[in-house]
Amino acid sequence: MVTHLQKEFMPLQALPSRRELLIASAGLGLLPAWAQPSAWPSKTIRIVAAQAPGSSNDATARAYADFFSQKLKAQVVVDNRPGGVGMIAAEIVAHAPPDGHTLLLTLQSQPAQAPAMLKKPLIDPDKDLIPIASIGVGPVVAVVHKDFPVSNLAELIAYAKKKPVNVGNYAIGSGWQMMLTQLSKDTGAQFNVVNYKGTGAMLMDLYGGQIDLGAGSLAGMGAGLQKGQVRPIVIIIGQRSAKVPGIPTWVEAGFRGPAYEDLAETNMLFAPAGTPAAVIEQLAKLVQDSVTDSPKVRAVRETLSADDPPLVGAALNQFIARSWPTYRRLTREMGIQAD
């Protein structure tokens, strides 16, 4: 059976029923996008990553760049543009030609929150970007510096009630920041939040003892955990992991509610609004295939302990419909604003 995607990219000679129409249309300059002479991709594809090197976002972007390059027989480069609640990277992509050669890979929480967090967002994520696929980041874990005098979440809360804890935040308005805000309201714990442009910069200060507490994916935290530079205390997003045995989730530690349970985090791939549907479909298919066909993507997923399949199509739209309103509501309720 010939799929819709195969039809879109089928050579013209395989479509005899349309041949005469195409010839006539060519003379009038009316060829549809799928029948244009220049096939996609026709030049270098640029993946604009909204987080800095050292993050799951960067690692994922580079793994996909390698796989896309192999499959599409085209050069694919990664351009890291952190900052601005992900809107620096998002604006670049939203204003690029919608031809499938400029893509955005960002934490999905950032386009979810930008309209609520920024007074004048650079773009409208709901209208200016097309979601292609959502890629899980696996468990996100909160850790303390090795010399910080707590060994579990209960001890952290008890400490923070007496003395403020300096906390690193990998992105302004992240789910982690909202969880800390909620935890402070629920327990009276005190947190001084320091915002960073990605996990890498935060980890340098965490390892150096300039901050006491931080959170991130296992891609970013793994090396520090293995070397004993940090200790895990709670899994803030996702399920328990064998890579941090015995560490509970928020719910297992006794904390429930939207801030603790509903703020899923993923890396999400976008294209500019107006990008041809056939290109979106082919990119979505590549992301799905990469889970089994790309050694580099498999390695990143293994590092992250991510085993959930990528979300595309209707499943992706349903995920956005559930997640984004929660992020925006809590952002407004908590009064979180970008610096």
C-alpha positions in Angstrom: 0.0 0.0 0.0 1.3 3.4 -0.9 1.2 5.8 2.1 0.3 9.5 1.9 4.0 10.4 2.5 5.2 8.2 -0.3 2.7 9.8 -2.6 3.9 13.3 -1.7 7.5 12.4 -2.7 6.7 10.0 -5.6 8.5 10.8 -8.8 6.3 12.5 -11.4 6.5 9.7 -13.9 4.9 7.4 -11.3 1.8 9.6 -11.4 0.4 9.2 -14.9 -3.0 10.4 -13.9 -1.6 13.8 -13.0 0.9 14.1 -15.8 -1.1 16.3 -18.1 -2.2 18.6 -15.3 1.4 19.0 -14.1 2.6 19.9 -17.6 -0.2 22.5 -18.0 0.4 23.9 -14.5 4.2 24.2 -15.1 3.5 26.5 -18.0 1.4 28.7 -15.8 3.8 28.7 -12.8 1.2 26.9 -10.7 3.0 23.7 -9.7 2.1 22.6 -6.2 4.9 22.6 -3.6 5.4 18.8 -3.8 6.0 19.0 -7.6 8.5 21.8 -7.6 11.8 21.0 -9.4 14.0 21.5 -6.3 13.5 18.7 -3.8 13.9 18.9 -0.1 16.4 19.2 1.3 18.3 21.4 -1.2 20.8 23.0 1.2 22.2 22.7 4.7 19.6 22.0 7.5 20.1 24.0 10.7 18.8 22.7 14.0 18.7 25.7 16.4 19.0 24.3 19.9 17.5 26.5 22.7 19.8 25.1 25.4 23.6 25.3 25.9 26.1 22.4 25.4 26.0 20.0 28.3 22.2 19.7 28.3 19.9 16.9 27.1 18.7 19.4 24.5 22.1 19.8 23.0 22.9 16.1 23.1 19.6 15.3 21.4 20.0 17.9 18.8 23.5 16.6 17.8 22.3 13.0 17.7 19.4 14.0 15.4 21.7 16.1 13.3 23.9 13.0 12.7 20.9 10.8 11.8 19.1 13.3 9.6 22.4 13.9 7.7 22.8 10.2 7.0 19.2 9.7 5.9 18.7 12.8 3.9 22.1 12.9 2.4 22.5 16.5 3.4 24.6 18.5 5.8 22.9 19.2 9.1 24.4 21.5 11.7 23.5 22.5 15.3 23.4 26.1 16.4 23.1 26.6 20.1 21.1 29.8 21.0 20.2 29.7 24.7 18.4 32.4 26.6 15.2 34.4 26.6 13.0 31.6 27.8 14.0 29.8 24.6 12.6 32.6 22.6 16.0 33.7 21.1 16.2 30.3 19.3 12.4 30.2 18.6 12.4 33.7 17.0 15.3 32.7 14.7 13.3 29.7 13.5 9.9 31.4 13.4 11.3 34.1 11.1 13.2 31.6 8.8 11.8 30.6 5.4 9.3 27.8 6.0 11.1 25.4 3.7 12.2 22.7 6.2 15.9 23.9 6.4 15.6 25.7 9.7 14.3 23.7 12.7 14.0 24.4 16.5 14.8 21.9 19.3 13.7 23.3 22.6 12.5 22.3 26.0 8.7 22.1 25.5 8.1 24.0 28.7 9.6 27.2 27.1 7.1 27.8 24.3 4.5 26.6 26.7 5.3 29.4 29.1 6.6 32.3 27.0 3.2 33.8 26.5 2.6 33.8 30.3 6.1 34.7 31.4 7.1 37.5 28.9 5.3 40.9 28.7 6.1 41.0 25.0 7.0 37.6 23.6 9.1 37.8 20.4 6.8 35.3 18.7 3.5 33.5 19.3 4.5 29.8 19.8 1.0 28.7 19.1 0.8 30.3 15.7 4.4 30.8 14.5 5.7 27.3 15.0 4.6 23.8 13.9 5.4 21.0 16.4 7.0 18.0 14.7 7.9 15.6 17.5 8.3 15.4 21.3 11.3 13.5 22.6 11.4 12.3 26.2 14.2 13.4 28.4 13.9 10.5 30.9 14.0 11.1 34.7 14.9 14.6 35.8 16.6 14.5 39.2 17.3 17.0 41.9 20.8 16.7 43.4 22.8 18.4 46.2 26.5 19.2 46.3 28.5 16.5 47.9 29.4 18.6 50.9 25.9 19.9 51.5 24.7 18.5 54.9 21.5 16.7 53.8 20.9 13.2 52.4 17.3 13.2 51.5 14.3 15.4 50.7 13.0 15.6 54.3 16.4 16.8 55.5 16.6 19.3 52.7 13.2 20.8 53.7 14.1 20.9 57.4 17.4 22.7 56.5 15.7 25.2 54.2 13.2 26.1 56.8 16.0 27.4 59.0 18.3 28.8 56.3 17.8 29.6 52.6 19.3 27.1 50.1 20.9 28.4 47.0 19.4 26.6 44.0 20.4 26.4 40.4 17.7 26.6 37.8 18.6 25.5 34.3 15.9 27.7 32.6 13.8 30.6 33.8 10.3 29.4 34.5 11.2 25.7 34.3 9.1 23.1 35.9 11.8 22.8 38.4 11.4 26.4 39.4 7.6 26.0 39.7 8.1 22.9 41.9 10.4 24.9 44.2 7.9 27.7 44.4 5.2 25.2 45.3 7.4 23.3 47.8 8.2 26.6 49.5 4.4 27.4 49.8 3.7 23.9 51.1 6.5 23.6 53.6 7.9 27.0 54.4 11.3 26.0 52.9 13.4 28.9 51.6 15.1 28.9 48.3 17.3 31.5 46.6 16.9 30.6 42.9 19.8 31.4 40.5 18.9 31.2 36.8 21.3 29.8 34.2 21.2 29.5 30.5 21.2 25.7 30.5 22.4 22.8 32.6 26.1 23.0 31.7 26.7 26.4 33.3 24.6 25.5 36.3 26.6 22.3 36.9 29.9 24.2 36.9 28.7 26.2 39.9 27.0 23.2 41.5 30.2 21.1 41.3 32.2 24.1 42.6 29.9 24.6 45.6 28.7 28.0 44.6 25.2 26.7 44.8 23.8 23.9 47.0 21.0 22.3 44.9 20.2 21.8 41.2 18.3 19.6 38.9 18.6 18.2 35.4 18.4 15.2 33.2 20.6 12.2 33.6 22.5 13.3 30.5 23.7 16.3 32.3 23.9 14.9 35.9 25.2 11.5 35.1 29.0 12.3 35.2 28.6 14.2 38.4 26.7 11.4 40.0 29.2 8.8 39.0 32.1 10.8 40.3 30.3 11.6 43.6 30.3 15.3 43.0 26.6 15.5 43.7 24.0 13.3 45.5 20.4 12.7 44.3 17.5 13.4 46.6 14.3 13.3 44.5 13.2 12.5 41.0 11.2 15.7 40.0 10.0 14.5 36.5 9.5 10.9 35.3 9.7 7.6 37.0 12.2 5.9 39.3 15.4 4.9 37.6 18.0 2.1 38.2 20.6 4.8 37.6 19.6 6.5 40.8 18.4 3.5 42.9 16.2 4.2 45.9 15.5 7.8 45.0 11.7 8.6 45.2 9.5 10.7 42.9 7.6 13.6 44.4 4.5 11.5 44.8 6.4 8.7 46.5 7.8 11.4 48.9 4.3 12.5 49.7 3.8 15.6 47.5 0.9 15.8 45.1 -0.7 18.4 42.9 -0.3 19.9 39.4 3.2 21.4 40.2 4.5 18.0 41.2 2.6 15.7 38.9 1.7 17.5 35.7 4.8 19.4 34.6 6.3 16.9 32.1 9.4 18.0 30.3 10.5 16.9 26.8 12.6 18.2 24.0 10.4 19.2 21.2 11.2 19.7 17.5 9.5 22.5 15.6 9.5 24.1 12.1 8.3 27.5 11.1 4.6 27.9 10.4 3.9 27.3 6.7 6.4 24.5 6.3 5.0 21.9 3.8 3.1 19.1 5.5 5.1 16.5 3.6 8.3 17.8 5.1 6.8 17.8 8.6 5.7 14.2 8.1 9.1 13.1 6.8 10.9 14.7 9.8 8.4 13.1 12.2 9.1 9.7 10.6 12.8 10.3 10.9 12.5 11.0 14.6 10.4 7.8 15.1 12.9 5.7 13.1 15.9 7.1 15.0 14.9 5.3 18.1 15.8 2.0 16.5 18.0 3.0 13.6 20.5 5.6 15.1 23.2 4.4 17.4 23.8 8.0 18.6 20.1 8.6 19.4 20.0 5.2 21.2 23.1 6.2 23.2 21.5 9.5 24.2 18.3 7.8 25.2 20.3 5.2 27.2 22.2 8.0 29.0 18.8 9.7 29.8 17.1 6.4 30.8 14.4 7.5 28.3 12.3 4.6 27.0 9.1 6.3 25.9 8.5 6.5 22.2 8.6 10.0 20.5 5.2 11.7 20.2 4.1 12.8 16.7 0.8 13.7 15.0 -2.4 13.4 17.0 -0.6 12.1 20.1 1.7 15.1 20.1 -1.2 17.5 19.8 -3.0 15.9 22.7 0.2 16.1 24.8 0.5 19.9 24.1 -3.2 20.4 24.8 -2.7 18.8 28.3 0.7 20.2 29.2 0.8 23.8 27.9 -2.3 25.2 29.7 -1.0 23.8 33.0 2.4 25.5 32.5 0.8 28.8 31.6 -1.7 28.7 34.5 0.9 27.9 37.1 3.3 30.5 35.7 0.6 33.2 36.1 -0.5 32.0 39.5 3.0 31.9 40.8 3.9 35.3 39.2 7.0 33.9 37.5 8.5 36.5 35.2 11.6 36.5 33.0 14.4 38.7 34.2 
